[in-house]
Amino acid sequence: MTAFYQKLDHAWTTNNSLLMVGLDPDTQRFPAELDNRPDAIFEFCRAIVDATAPYACGFKPQIAYFASQRAESQLEGLCDYIREKYPTLPIVLDAKRGDIGSTAEHYAREAFERYCADAVTVSPYLGYDSIAPYLSWSDKGVIILCRTSNAGGSDLQFLDVDGEPLYLRVATLVAEKWNRSGQCGMVVGATFPKELAAVRQRIGNEVPLLVPGIGAQGGDIQATVTAGGNTGGTGLMISSSRAILYASQGDDWREAAARVARETRDAINAFR
């Protein structure tokens, strides 16, 4: 087990949760009390983290929501805060990077040295040499896009490759060749439970799956847990972002986020 997988496994057990809370800060949807605050993004996310940490197996900040608003320093501060206040909960930096050579090395340094994330999402489209630089950080997780939750993913991911869809070829490469050090996970969307089941069957029990698509995107919780869980009742990081973050824009926004996170965790656990 890598340090990332050990940390994730500990969080699954200790918090009795497969819920990964996504941090996608949209300032247009922030509560009024944060208006005109220069640190609004950090403060919003910090409060969400505090409210939902008891019900989560980790946090998944989406880097674009920070970078587009010149808030990378607030993301750094947020990652520092999570590590200090909730050291047992992994941080998955949702960056979906994909490049080769020295560029990939710099993306890896960004994720693992600047933000000190426990894992990062990456694209497999450029092949193994685009993944290898991330694997040099032997204690970190590398979560590879496989069958994404958006409808347009089928444009490429369903292409036939020697009698099977491309996403299953990716799953095979990850499980059988790229995951030699036990660092790899995969992204498979909750919106496609049949494909989720096919991936789990192909890869076995050990590779964790990051599963976006429940909540605002409409993925079914029961179908997700049944299709993607491993025989131990874990193996999943089921991500929910907007449904939790913006459960309320009133004065009760912190309490509402905690309530929805707890309800989502409990709904997931009902089918484990």
PyRosetta script that sets phi, psi and omega in degrees:
from pyrosetta import init, pose_from_sequence

init()
pose = pose_from_sequence("MTAFYQKLDHAWTTNNSLLMVGLDPDTQRFPAELDNRPDAIFEFCRAIVDATAPYACGFKPQIAYFASQRAESQLEGLCDYIREKYPTLPIVLDAKRGDIGSTAEHYAREAFERYCADAVTVSPYLGYDSIAPYLSWSDKGVIILCRTSNAGGSDLQFLDVDGEPLYLRVATLVAEKWNRSGQCGMVVGATFPKELAAVRQRIGNEVPLLVPGIGAQGGDIQATVTAGGNTGGTGLMISSSRAILYASQGDDWREAAARVARETRDAINAFR")
pose.set_psi(1, 136.5)
pose.set_omega(1, 171.4)
pose.set_phi(2, -77.4)
pose.set_psi(2, 166.4)
pose.set_omega(2, 176.2)
pose.set_phi(3, -59.2)
pose.set_psi(3, -38.0)
pose.set_omega(3, 178.2)
pose.set_phi(4, -61.8)
pose.set_psi(4, -49.0)
pose.set_omega(4, -177.2)
pose.set_phi(5, -65.4)
pose.set_psi(5, -38.5)
pose.set_omega(5, 177.2)
pose.set_phi(6, -61.8)
pose.set_psi(6, -42.7)
pose.set_omega(6, 179.2)
pose.set_phi(7, -64.3)
pose.set_psi(7, -43.2)
pose.set_omega(7, 179.3)
pose.set_phi(8, -64.9)
pose.set_psi(8, -44.3)
pose.set_omega(8, 179.9)
pose.set_phi(9, -62.2)
pose.set_psi(9, -39.1)
pose.set_omega(9, 177.3)
pose.set_phi(10, -64.0)
pose.set_psi(10, -41.5)
pose.set_omega(10, 179.3)
pose.set_phi(11, -66.9)
pose.set_psi(11, -41.0)
pose.set_omega(11, 175.6)
pose.set_phi(12, -54.0)
pose.set_psi(12, -43.3)
pose.set_omega(12, -174.9)
pose.set_phi(13, -79.0)
pose.set_psi(13, -49.1)
pose.set_omega(13, -173.5)
pose.set_phi(14, -66.6)
pose.set_psi(14, -44.3)
pose.set_omega(14, -179.5)
pose.set_phi(15, -91.7)
pose.set_psi(15, -0.4)
pose.set_omega(15, -178.6)
pose.set_phi(16, 47.9)
pose.set_psi(16, 50.5)
pose.set_omega(16, -171.6)
pose.set_phi(17, -145.3)
pose.set_psi(17, 141.0)
pose.set_omega(17, 170.1)
pose.set_phi(18, -111.4)
pose.set_psi(18, 12.0)
pose.set_omega(18, -176.2)
pose.set_phi(19, -86.7)
pose.set_psi(19, 120.7)
pose.set_omega(19, 172.7)
pose.set_phi(20, -101.9)
pose.set_psi(20, 117.6)
pose.set_omega(20, -177.3)
pose.set_phi(21, -85.3)
pose.set_psi(21, 117.0)
pose.set_omega(21, 177.7)
pose.set_phi(22, -80.7)
pose.set_psi(22, 138.3)
pose.set_omega(22, -179.4)
pose.set_phi(23, -112.9)
pose.set_psi(23, 94.6)
pose.set_omega(23, -177.7)
pose.set_phi(24, -120.2)
pose.set_psi(24, 78.1)
pose.set_omega(24, -171.3)
pose.set_phi(25, -73.8)
pose.set_psi(25, 113.1)
pose.set_omega(25, 177.3)
pose.set_phi(26, -108.6)
pose.set_psi(26, 105.7)
pose.set_omega(26, -173.5)
pose.set_phi(27, -61.8)
pose.set_psi(27, -21.9)
pose.set_omega(27, 178.1)
pose.set_phi(28, -69.0)
pose.set_psi(28, -15.7)
pose.set_omega(28, -177.6)
pose.set_phi(29, -112.6)
pose.set_psi(29, 10.7)
pose.set_omega(29, -179.7)
pose.set_phi(30, -73.1)
pose.set_psi(30, 154.0)
pose.set_omega(30, 174.3)
pose.set_phi(31, -67.0)
pose.set_psi(31, 155.9)
pose.set_omega(31, -173.4)
pose.set_phi(32, -60.6)
pose.set_psi(32, -29.0)
pose.set_omega(32, -176.6)
pose.set_phi(33, -64.0)
pose.set_psi(33, -16.5)
pose.set_omega(33, 180.0)
pose.set_phi(34, -97.9)
pose.set_psi(34, 1.7)
pose.set_omega(34, -179.5)
pose.set_phi(35, -56.7)
pose.set_psi(35, 134.2)
pose.set_omega(35, 173.1)
pose.set_phi(36, 67.2)
pose.set_psi(36, 13.1)
pose.set_omega(36, 175.4)
pose.set_phi(37, -87.4)
pose.set_psi(37, 127.3)
pose.set_omega(37, -179.6)
pose.set_phi(38, -65.3)
pose.set_psi(38, -22.8)
pose.set_omega(38, 179.5)
pose.set_phi(39, -105.9)
pose.set_psi(39, 26.2)
pose.set_omega(39, -173.4)
pose.set_phi(40, -59.5)
pose.set_psi(40, -39.9)
pose.set_omega(40, -177.3)
pose.set_phi(41, -64.8)
pose.set_psi(41, -46.2)
pose.set_omega(41, 177.7)
pose.set_phi(42, -61.5)
pose.set_psi(42, -47.3)
pose.set_omega(42, -175.8)
pose.set_phi(43, -65.1)
pose.set_psi(43, -39.0)
pose.set_omega(43, 177.6)
pose.set_phi(44, -62.9)
pose.set_psi(44, -50.3)
pose.set_omega(44, -177.9)
pose.set_phi(45, -66.3)
pose.set_psi(45, -38.5)
pose.set_omega(45, 178.4)
pose.set_phi(46, -60.0)
pose.set_psi(46, -44.8)
pose.set_omega(46, -179.8)
pose.set_phi(47, -64.6)
pose.set_psi(47, -38.9)
pose.set_omega(47, 177.3)
pose.set_phi(48, -63.6)
pose.set_psi(48, -43.8)
pose.set_omega(48, 178.5)
pose.set_phi(49, -58.7)
pose.set_psi(49, -48.3)
pose.set_omega(49, -179.9)
pose.set_phi(50, -61.2)
pose.set_psi(50, -38.8)
pose.set_omega(50, -176.6)
pose.set_phi(51, -72.1)
pose.set_psi(51, -32.4)
pose.set_omega(51, -170.7)
pose.set_phi(52, -106.6)
pose.set_psi(52, -11.5)
pose.set_omega(52, -175.3)
pose.set_phi(53, -53.5)
pose.set_psi(53, -37.6)
pose.set_omega(53, -179.2)
pose.set_phi(54, -65.4)
pose.set_psi(54, -15.3)
pose.set_omega(54, -173.0)
pose.set_phi(55, -114.6)
pose.set_psi(55, 7.2)
pose.set_omega(55, -170.9)
pose.set_phi(56, -115.9)
pose.set_psi(56, 156.9)
pose.set_omega(56, 170.6)
pose.set_phi(57, -103.0)
pose.set_psi(57, 3.9)
pose.set_omega(57, 178.0)
pose.set_phi(58, 161.0)
pose.set_psi(58, 179.3)
pose.set_omega(58, -178.6)
pose.set_phi(59, -128.8)
pose.set_psi(59, 144.4)
pose.set_omega(59, -176.0)
pose.set_phi(60, -128.2)
pose.set_psi(60, 85.6)
pose.set_omega(60, 174.5)
pose.set_phi(61, -71.0)
pose.set_psi(61, 133.1)
pose.set_omega(61, 176.4)
pose.set_phi(62, -93.2)
pose.set_psi(62, 114.6)
pose.set_omega(62, -169.0)
pose.set_phi(63, -62.2)
pose.set_psi(63, -32.0)
pose.set_omega(63, -176.5)
pose.set_phi(64, -62.8)
pose.set_psi(64, -33.8)
pose.set_omega(64, -179.2)
pose.set_phi(65, -67.0)
pose.set_psi(65, -25.6)
pose.set_omega(65, 177.4)
pose.set_phi(66, -88.2)
pose.set_psi(66, -47.1)
pose.set_omega(66, -174.7)
pose.set_phi(67, -64.8)
pose.set_psi(67, -36.6)
pose.set_omega(67, -177.9)
pose.set_phi(68, -66.0)
pose.set_psi(68, -19.6)
pose.set_omega(68, -179.2)
pose.set_phi(69, -111.7)
pose.set_psi(69, 20.4)
pose.set_omega(69, 179.6)
pose.set_phi(70, 54.3)
pose.set_psi(70, 38.7)
pose.set_omega(70, -174.6)
pose.set_phi(71, -113.1)
pose.set_psi(71, 28.2)
pose.set_omega(71, 178.8)
pose.set_phi(72, -60.2)
pose.set_psi(72, -35.6)
pose.set_omega(72, 179.1)
pose.set_phi(73, -65.7)
pose.set_psi(73, -32.4)
pose.set_omega(73, 176.5)
pose.set_phi(74, -70.8)
pose.set_psi(74, -33.3)
pose.set_omega(74, 174.5)
pose.set_phi(75, -66.3)
pose.set_psi(75, -42.3)
pose.set_omega(75, 175.8)
pose.set_phi(76, -57.9)
pose.set_psi(76, -46.3)
pose.set_omega(76, 179.3)
pose.set_phi(77, -62.7)
pose.set_psi(77, -37.9)
pose.set_omega(77, 178.7)
pose.set_phi(78, -65.4)
pose.set_psi(78, -45.0)
pose.set_omega(78, 178.2)
pose.set_phi(79, -62.5)
pose.set_psi(79, -40.4)
pose.set_omega(79, 175.4)
pose.set_phi(80, -59.1)
pose.set_psi(80, -44.3)
pose.set_omega(80, -178.1)
pose.set_phi(81, -61.8)
pose.set_psi(81, -46.6)
pose.set_omega(81, -179.1)
pose.set_phi(82, -61.5)
pose.set_psi(82, -44.5)
pose.set_omega(82, -179.2)
pose.set_phi(83, -62.9)
pose.set_psi(83, -38.1)
pose.set_omega(83, -177.0)
pose.set_phi(84, -77.4)
pose.set_psi(84, -42.0)
pose.set_omega(84, -173.9)
pose.set_phi(85, -88.5)
pose.set_psi(85, -32.2)
pose.set_omega(85, -176.5)
pose.set_phi(86, -132.8)
pose.set_psi(86, 64.7)
pose.set_omega(86, -172.2)
pose.set_phi(87, -66.1)
pose.set_psi(87, -15.6)
pose.set_omega(87, -179.5)
pose.set_phi(88, -89.5)
pose.set_psi(88, -4.2)
pose.set_omega(88, -178.2)
pose.set_phi(89, -104.0)
pose.set_psi(89, 122.6)
pose.set_omega(89, -177.3)
pose.set_phi(90, -70.7)
pose.set_psi(90, 150.6)
pose.set_omega(90, 174.1)
pose.set_phi(91, -107.0)
pose.set_psi(91, 121.4)
pose.set_omega(91, 175.0)
pose.set_phi(92, -107.2)
pose.set_psi(92, 111.1)
pose.set_omega(92, 178.9)
pose.set_phi(93, -80.0)
pose.set_psi(93, 113.8)
pose.set_omega(93, -179.1)
pose.set_phi(94, -86.9)
pose.set_psi(94, 94.5)
pose.set_omega(94, -175.2)
pose.set_phi(95, -118.5)
pose.set_psi(95, -25.6)
pose.set_omega(95, 179.1)
pose.set_phi(96, 51.0)
pose.set_psi(96, 44.8)
pose.set_omega(96, -178.5)
pose.set_phi(97, -72.9)
pose.set_psi(97, 151.1)
pose.set_omega(97, 176.1)
pose.set_phi(98, -157.9)
pose.set_psi(98, 104.6)
pose.set_omega(98, 177.5)
pose.set_phi(99, -162.0)
pose.set_psi(99, 179.8)
pose.set_omega(99, -173.3)
pose.set_phi(100, -123.1)
pose.set_psi(100, 167.4)
pose.set_omega(100, 170.8)
pose.set_phi(101, 57.1)
pose.set_psi(101, -137.1)
pose.set_omega(101, -175.0)
pose.set_phi(102, -65.6)
pose.set_psi(102, -27.7)
pose.set_omega(102, 177.7)
pose.set_phi(103, -64.9)
pose.set_psi(103, -45.3)
pose.set_omega(103, 176.9)
pose.set_phi(104, -61.7)
pose.set_psi(104, -37.1)
pose.set_omega(104, 177.4)
pose.set_phi(105, -60.7)
pose.set_psi(105, -40.3)
pose.set_omega(105, 179.4)
pose.set_phi(106, -70.3)
pose.set_psi(106, -36.6)
pose.set_omega(106, 174.7)
pose.set_phi(107, -62.5)
pose.set_psi(107, -39.6)
pose.set_omega(107, 178.1)
pose.set_phi(108, -64.6)
pose.set_psi(108, -41.9)
pose.set_omega(108, 177.5)
pose.set_phi(109, -62.9)
pose.set_psi(109, -39.8)
pose.set_omega(109, 177.1)
pose.set_phi(110, -56.8)
pose.set_psi(110, -49.5)
pose.set_omega(110, -176.9)
pose.set_phi(111, -67.9)
pose.set_psi(111, -45.1)
pose.set_omega(111, -167.9)
pose.set_phi(112, -98.4)
pose.set_psi(112, -20.1)
pose.set_omega(112, 178.8)
pose.set_phi(113, -108.2)
pose.set_psi(113, -43.2)
pose.set_omega(113, 179.1)
pose.set_phi(114, -72.9)
pose.set_psi(114, -51.4)
pose.set_omega(114, -176.8)
pose.set_phi(115, -96.2)
pose.set_psi(115, -11.4)
pose.set_omega(115, 179.2)
pose.set_phi(116, 53.5)
pose.set_psi(116, 37.3)
pose.set_omega(116, 177.3)
pose.set_phi(117, -67.1)
pose.set_psi(117, 155.2)
pose.set_omega(117, 176.3)
pose.set_phi(118, -83.4)
pose.set_psi(118, -23.4)
pose.set_omega(118, 179.4)
pose.set_phi(119, -156.2)
pose.set_psi(119, 163.0)
pose.set_omega(119, -180.0)
pose.set_phi(120, -141.9)
pose.set_psi(120, 147.3)
pose.set_omega(120, 175.1)
pose.set_phi(121, -90.2)
pose.set_psi(121, 139.6)
pose.set_omega(121, -177.2)
pose.set_phi(122, -139.6)
pose.set_psi(122, 160.5)
pose.set_omega(122, 177.8)
pose.set_phi(123, -97.4)
pose.set_psi(123, 138.8)
pose.set_omega(123, 179.3)
pose.set_phi(124, -91.0)
pose.set_psi(124, 3.1)
pose.set_omega(124, -167.6)
pose.set_phi(125, -61.0)
pose.set_psi(125, -28.9)
pose.set_omega(125, -178.9)
pose.set_phi(126, -91.9)
pose.set_psi(126, 3.4)
pose.set_omega(126, 175.1)
pose.set_phi(127, 88.6)
pose.set_psi(127, -176.3)
pose.set_omega(127, -170.8)
pose.set_phi(128, -60.3)
pose.set_psi(128, -36.8)
pose.set_omega(128, -176.7)
pose.set_phi(129, -67.9)
pose.set_psi(129, -13.8)
pose.set_omega(129, 172.9)
pose.set_phi(130, -85.5)
pose.set_psi(130, -16.2)
pose.set_omega(130, 179.4)
pose.set_phi(131, -94.2)
pose.set_psi(131, -34.4)
pose.set_omega(131, -171.8)
pose.set_phi(132, -54.2)
pose.set_psi(132, -40.9)
pose.set_omega(132, -178.5)
pose.set_phi(133, -59.2)
pose.set_psi(133, -33.5)
pose.set_omega(133, 179.0)
pose.set_phi(134, -69.8)
pose.set_psi(134, -33.2)
pose.set_omega(134, -178.7)
pose.set_phi(135, -70.2)
pose.set_psi(135, -13.0)
pose.set_omega(135, 177.2)
pose.set_phi(136, -65.4)
pose.set_psi(136, -23.0)
pose.set_omega(136, 173.7)
pose.set_phi(137, -87.9)
pose.set_psi(137, 91.3)
pose.set_omega(137, -166.0)
pose.set_phi(138, -67.3)
pose.set_psi(138, -17.1)
pose.set_omega(138, -180.0)
pose.set_phi(139, -95.9)
pose.set_psi(139, 2.9)
pose.set_omega(139, -174.5)
pose.set_phi(140, -106.0)
pose.set_psi(140, 157.6)
pose.set_omega(140, 176.6)
pose.set_phi(141, -95.9)
pose.set_psi(141, 147.2)
pose.set_omega(141, 178.5)
pose.set_phi(142, -127.5)
pose.set_psi(142, 110.1)
pose.set_omega(142, -171.0)
pose.set_phi(143, -107.4)
pose.set_psi(143, 115.5)
pose.set_omega(143, -165.1)
pose.set_phi(144, -102.9)
pose.set_psi(144, 131.8)
pose.set_omega(144, 178.1)
pose.set_phi(145, -61.3)
pose.set_psi(145, 130.6)
pose.set_omega(145, -178.5)
pose.set_phi(146, -125.3)
pose.set_psi(146, -69.6)
pose.set_omega(146, 176.3)
pose.set_phi(147, -127.6)
pose.set_psi(147, 98.9)
pose.set_omega(147, -170.7)
pose.set_phi(148, -78.2)
pose.set_psi(148, 162.8)
pose.set_omega(148, -171.1)
pose.set_phi(149, -80.2)
pose.set_psi(149, -11.7)
pose.set_omega(149, -178.1)
pose.set_phi(150, -83.7)
pose.set_psi(150, 147.6)
pose.set_omega(150, -178.2)
pose.set_phi(151, -60.7)
pose.set_psi(151, -37.1)
pose.set_omega(151, -178.0)
pose.set_phi(152, -66.9)
pose.set_psi(152, -14.2)
pose.set_omega(152, 177.1)
pose.set_phi(153, -57.6)
pose.set_psi(153, -27.0)
pose.set_omega(153, -179.6)
pose.set_phi(154, -65.0)
pose.set_psi(154, -21.2)
pose.set_omega(154, -179.6)
pose.set_phi(155, -54.5)
pose.set_psi(155, -39.1)
pose.set_omega(155, 179.4)
pose.set_phi(156, -111.7)
pose.set_psi(156, -41.5)
pose.set_omega(156, -170.3)
pose.set_phi(157, -68.2)
pose.set_psi(157, -18.1)
pose.set_omega(157, 178.4)
pose.set_phi(158, -98.8)
pose.set_psi(158, 2.6)
pose.set_omega(158, 178.6)
pose.set_phi(159, -60.7)
pose.set_psi(159, 140.0)
pose.set_omega(159, -178.5)
pose.set_phi(160, -75.8)
pose.set_psi(160, 128.4)
pose.set_omega(160, 176.5)
pose.set_phi(161, -127.8)
pose.set_psi(161, 100.7)
pose.set_omega(161, 179.8)
pose.set_phi(162, 52.6)
pose.set_psi(162, 43.2)
pose.set_omega(162, 173.4)
pose.set_phi(163, 91.0)
pose.set_psi(163, 3.5)
pose.set_omega(163, 176.4)
pose.set_phi(164, -140.3)
pose.set_psi(164, 155.3)
pose.set_omega(164, -179.3)
pose.set_phi(165, -68.2)
pose.set_psi(165, 152.4)
pose.set_omega(165, -176.6)
pose.set_phi(166, -57.4)
pose.set_psi(166, -37.2)
pose.set_omega(166, -176.9)
pose.set_phi(167, -63.0)
pose.set_psi(167, -33.5)
pose.set_omega(167, 177.3)
pose.set_phi(168, -73.0)
pose.set_psi(168, -31.6)
pose.set_omega(168, 174.0)
pose.set_phi(169, -64.1)
pose.set_psi(169, -41.2)
pose.set_omega(169, 176.0)
pose.set_phi(170, -61.0)
pose.set_psi(170, -45.0)
pose.set_omega(170, -180.0)
pose.set_phi(171, -58.8)
pose.set_psi(171, -40.7)
pose.set_omega(171, 179.7)
pose.set_phi(172, -66.5)
pose.set_psi(172, -44.9)
pose.set_omega(172, 178.1)
pose.set_phi(173, -58.4)
pose.set_psi(173, -45.5)
pose.set_omega(173, -178.3)
pose.set_phi(174, -63.4)
pose.set_psi(174, -50.3)
pose.set_omega(174, -173.4)
pose.set_phi(175, -70.0)
pose.set_psi(175, -37.1)
pose.set_omega(175, -170.6)
pose.set_phi(176, -100.1)
pose.set_psi(176, -24.0)
pose.set_omega(176, -175.2)
pose.set_phi(177, -123.5)
pose.set_psi(177, -44.3)
pose.set_omega(177, -172.0)
pose.set_phi(178, -84.0)
pose.set_psi(178, -19.1)
pose.set_omega(178, -172.0)
pose.set_phi(179, -97.5)
pose.set_psi(179, 34.9)
pose.set_omega(179, -176.6)
pose.set_phi(180, -60.7)
pose.set_psi(180, -32.5)
pose.set_omega(180, -178.0)
pose.set_phi(181, -95.4)
pose.set_psi(181, 4.1)
pose.set_omega(181, 178.8)
pose.set_phi(182, 71.8)
pose.set_psi(182, 25.1)
pose.set_omega(182, -176.7)
pose.set_phi(183, -97.5)
pose.set_psi(183, -14.3)
pose.set_omega(183, -166.6)
pose.set_phi(184, -90.1)
pose.set_psi(184, 144.5)
pose.set_omega(184, 165.8)
pose.set_phi(185, -129.3)
pose.set_psi(185, -177.8)
pose.set_omega(185, 179.8)
pose.set_phi(186, -140.3)
pose.set_psi(186, 152.9)
pose.set_omega(186, 173.9)
pose.set_phi(187, -98.6)
pose.set_psi(187, 122.5)
pose.set_omega(187, 175.2)
pose.set_phi(188, -137.7)
pose.set_psi(188, 127.8)
pose.set_omega(188, -172.2)
pose.set_phi(189, -76.7)
pose.set_psi(189, 143.5)
pose.set_omega(189, 176.2)
pose.set_phi(190, -67.2)
pose.set_psi(190, -18.4)
pose.set_omega(190, -178.5)
pose.set_phi(191, -74.0)
pose.set_psi(191, -5.7)
pose.set_omega(191, -179.8)
pose.set_phi(192, -131.4)
pose.set_psi(192, 72.3)
pose.set_omega(192, -174.0)
pose.set_phi(193, -63.1)
pose.set_psi(193, -32.3)
pose.set_omega(193, 178.3)
pose.set_phi(194, -63.8)
pose.set_psi(194, -43.0)
pose.set_omega(194, 178.4)
pose.set_phi(195, -68.6)
pose.set_psi(195, -35.7)
pose.set_omega(195, 176.7)
pose.set_phi(196, -60.3)
pose.set_psi(196, -44.4)
pose.set_omega(196, 178.6)
pose.set_phi(197, -64.3)
pose.set_psi(197, -39.4)
pose.set_omega(197, 179.8)
pose.set_phi(198, -64.3)
pose.set_psi(198, -39.3)
pose.set_omega(198, 178.2)
pose.set_phi(199, -65.7)
pose.set_psi(199, -46.6)
pose.set_omega(199, -179.9)
pose.set_phi(200, -60.6)
pose.set_psi(200, -41.2)
pose.set_omega(200, 178.0)
pose.set_phi(201, -62.8)
pose.set_psi(201, -38.1)
pose.set_omega(201, -177.6)
pose.set_phi(202, -70.3)
pose.set_psi(202, -38.8)
pose.set_omega(202, -169.8)
pose.set_phi(203, -96.6)
pose.set_psi(203, -14.9)
pose.set_omega(203, -177.8)
pose.set_phi(204, 82.0)
pose.set_psi(204, -161.3)
pose.set_omega(204, -169.0)
pose.set_phi(205, -86.9)
pose.set_psi(205, -25.1)
pose.set_omega(205, -162.8)
pose.set_phi(206, -83.7)
pose.set_psi(206, -27.5)
pose.set_omega(206, -175.5)
pose.set_phi(207, -83.4)
pose.set_psi(207, 121.4)
pose.set_omega(207, 179.6)
pose.set_phi(208, -76.1)
pose.set_psi(208, 148.6)
pose.set_omega(208, 180.0)
pose.set_phi(209, -115.6)
pose.set_psi(209, 128.8)
pose.set_omega(209, 170.9)
pose.set_phi(210, -91.1)
pose.set_psi(210, 120.2)
pose.set_omega(210, -170.3)
pose.set_phi(211, -120.7)
pose.set_psi(211, 96.7)
pose.set_omega(211, 172.2)
pose.set_phi(212, -83.7)
pose.set_psi(212, 166.0)
pose.set_omega(212, 170.1)
pose.set_phi(213, 117.1)
pose.set_psi(213, -7.5)
pose.set_omega(213, 172.2)
pose.set_phi(214, -83.1)
pose.set_psi(214, 174.4)
pose.set_omega(214, 179.2)
pose.set_phi(215, 75.0)
pose.set_psi(215, -120.8)
pose.set_omega(215, -173.4)
pose.set_phi(216, -61.9)
pose.set_psi(216, -28.7)
pose.set_omega(216, -178.9)
pose.set_phi(217, -86.7)
pose.set_psi(217, -8.5)
pose.set_omega(217, 170.3)
pose.set_phi(218, 89.9)
pose.set_psi(218, 7.6)
pose.set_omega(218, 178.3)
pose.set_phi(219, -65.6)
pose.set_psi(219, 143.6)
pose.set_omega(219, -176.7)
pose.set_phi(220, -85.8)
pose.set_psi(220, 127.8)
pose.set_omega(220, -175.3)
pose.set_phi(221, -67.0)
pose.set_psi(221, -47.2)
pose.set_omega(221, -178.9)
pose.set_phi(222, -60.2)
pose.set_psi(222, -46.4)
pose.set_omega(222, 179.9)
pose.set_phi(223, -62.2)
pose.set_psi(223, -37.4)
pose.set_omega(223, -179.7)
pose.set_phi(224, -65.3)
pose.set_psi(224, -48.8)
pose.set_omega(224, -178.1)
pose.set_phi(225, -65.8)
pose.set_psi(225, -42.4)
pose.set_omega(225, -179.2)
pose.set_phi(226, -64.4)
pose.set_psi(226, -41.6)
pose.set_omega(226, -176.0)
pose.set_phi(227, -77.2)
pose.set_psi(227, -38.6)
pose.set_omega(227, -168.0)
pose.set_phi(228, -105.0)
pose.set_psi(228, -16.4)
pose.set_omega(228, -177.6)
pose.set_phi(229, -68.6)
pose.set_psi(229, 154.0)
pose.set_omega(229, 175.8)
pose.set_phi(230, -91.2)
pose.set_psi(230, 179.8)
pose.set_omega(230, -175.4)
pose.set_phi(231, -68.4)
pose.set_psi(231, -16.4)
pose.set_omega(231, 177.3)
pose.set_phi(232, -89.2)
pose.set_psi(232, 1.7)
pose.set_omega(232, 179.6)
pose.set_phi(233, 79.6)
pose.set_psi(233, 15.6)
pose.set_omega(233, 176.9)
pose.set_phi(234, -127.1)
pose.set_psi(234, -141.0)
pose.set_omega(234, 176.4)
pose.set_phi(235, 84.4)
pose.set_psi(235, 0.4)
pose.set_omega(235, -175.3)
pose.set_phi(236, -126.1)
pose.set_psi(236, 142.2)
pose.set_omega(236, 164.7)
pose.set_phi(237, -116.9)
pose.set_psi(237, 93.8)
pose.set_omega(237, -174.7)
pose.set_phi(238, -87.8)
pose.set_psi(238, 112.4)
pose.set_omega(238, -169.4)
pose.set_phi(239, -93.1)
pose.set_psi(239, 134.1)
pose.set_omega(239, 170.8)
pose.set_phi(240, -135.1)
pose.set_psi(240, 133.3)
pose.set_omega(240, -176.5)
pose.set_phi(241, -120.5)
pose.set_psi(241, -79.2)
pose.set_omega(241, -171.0)
pose.set_phi(242, -60.0)
pose.set_psi(242, -38.4)
pose.set_omega(242, -177.9)
pose.set_phi(243, -61.6)
pose.set_psi(243, -30.9)
pose.set_omega(243, 178.8)
pose.set_phi(244, -88.2)
pose.set_psi(244, -48.6)
pose.set_omega(244, -174.6)
pose.set_phi(245, -60.2)
pose.set_psi(245, -39.4)
pose.set_omega(245, -171.8)
pose.set_phi(246, -116.5)
pose.set_psi(246, 34.7)
pose.set_omega(246, 176.8)
pose.set_phi(247, -60.8)
pose.set_psi(247, -26.9)
pose.set_omega(247, 175.1)
pose.set_phi(248, -154.3)
pose.set_psi(248, 145.3)
pose.set_omega(248, 172.2)
pose.set_phi(249, -110.0)
pose.set_psi(249, 10.2)
pose.set_omega(249, 176.7)
pose.set_phi(250, -89.3)
pose.set_psi(250, -168.2)
pose.set_omega(250, -178.7)
pose.set_phi(251, -65.1)
pose.set_psi(251, -17.4)
pose.set_omega(251, -177.6)
pose.set_phi(252, -95.2)
pose.set_psi(252, 22.2)
pose.set_omega(252, -172.3)
pose.set_phi(253, -62.0)
pose.set_psi(253, -34.3)
pose.set_omega(253, 178.2)
pose.set_phi(254, -67.5)
pose.set_psi(254, -47.7)
pose.set_omega(254, -179.4)
pose.set_phi(255, -64.0)
pose.set_psi(255, -38.4)
pose.set_omega(255, 179.5)
pose.set_phi(256, -65.4)
pose.set_psi(256, -41.0)
pose.set_omega(256, 177.6)
pose.set_phi(257, -61.9)
pose.set_psi(257, -43.7)
pose.set_omega(257, 178.7)
pose.set_phi(258, -62.4)
pose.set_psi(258, -42.9)
pose.set_omega(258, -179.4)
pose.set_phi(259, -62.0)
pose.set_psi(259, -47.5)
pose.set_omega(259, -178.2)
pose.set_phi(260, -67.0)
pose.set_psi(260, -37.5)
pose.set_omega(260, 176.9)
pose.set_phi(261, -62.9)
pose.set_psi(261, -44.6)
pose.set_omega(261, 179.1)
pose.set_phi(262, -63.4)
pose.set_psi(262, -44.6)
pose.set_omega(262, 179.7)
pose.set_phi(263, -63.5)
pose.set_psi(263, -38.3)
pose.set_omega(263, 179.4)
pose.set_phi(264, -68.1)
pose.set_psi(264, -44.7)
pose.set_omega(264, 176.4)
pose.set_phi(265, -57.6)
pose.set_psi(265, -45.9)
pose.set_omega(265, -177.7)
pose.set_phi(266, -66.2)
pose.set_psi(266, -36.9)
pose.set_omega(266, 178.1)
pose.set_phi(267, -65.7)
pose.set_psi(267, -39.2)
pose.set_omega(267, 176.5)
pose.set_phi(268, -63.4)
pose.set_psi(268, -47.3)
pose.set_omega(268, -176.6)
pose.set_phi(269, -64.4)
pose.set_psi(269, -25.4)
pose.set_omega(269, -179.8)
pose.set_phi(270, -63.7)
pose.set_psi(270, -20.7)
pose.set_omega(270, -176.9)
pose.set_phi(271, -113.3)
pose.set_psi(271, 8.5)
pose.set_omega(271, 179.7)
pose.set_phi(272, -77.5)
pose.dump_pdb("model.pdb")
